């Protein structure tokens, strides 16, 4: 839970908002306007606000105080939104009545949740015919192979430092994203499950692309720990990104994988 403390503003500034395609796909299978949507592990609300004009009530659930505080500040700034709220909570312990929710989403967050207890709780709060959707974008976003190569190398270097310096029982537990669909199927909570892959483009300059990389949890752990071993690699990465973007705003491609189930 504390992995994302201390950089909510950077996360909110550089990470992509939930694409409209998520809403369109879920509504296609739901077949109606949802009364209640719950966004688990909502972070700063990037995946929550997309539902504001669709559902009667939208609830973002986030255990990290820094991230939730940023979400609440974002909501306060939008004085015309009255159907959305953020609450502190955990995915497997929801303060919601049974069979009271139409849609439950996890945007780039399900891999941080213990899957068995989370899916059990999701099934409890979902109405019959309701949808659970866990969706993630692939890192890095597509723009140029040399830029992406250095992005990946930077993440691997950060992961290696964490592995060497922090005991395994002190690091965040992460479940493989490619097992999401299997976990949903094995839960026996859903009559139908499926994986959908889609792509969206978004505008990006050099500052944002660097910010996306530095907002990754492993790199934030290194930076907040005060370790300096990656300083040269980070500067090299910044130079490569700047060289490619040439002070331009370019379209980059975010590739998404959404696994969903219908109760």
Secondary structure, 3 states (H helix, E strand, C coil): CHHHCCCHHHHHHHCCCCCHHHHHHHHHHHCCCCCEEEEECCCCCCCCHHHCCCCCEEEEECCCHHHHHHHHHHHHHCCCCCCEEEECCECCECCCCCCCEEEEEEECCHHHCCHHHHHHHHHHHEEEEEEEEEEEECCCCECCHHHHHHHHHHHHHHHHHHHHHCCHHHCCCCCCHHHHHHHHHHCCCCCEEEEEEEEEEEEECHHHHHHHHHCCHHHHHHHHCCCCCCHHHHHHHHHHHHHHHCCCCEEEEEEEEEEEEEC
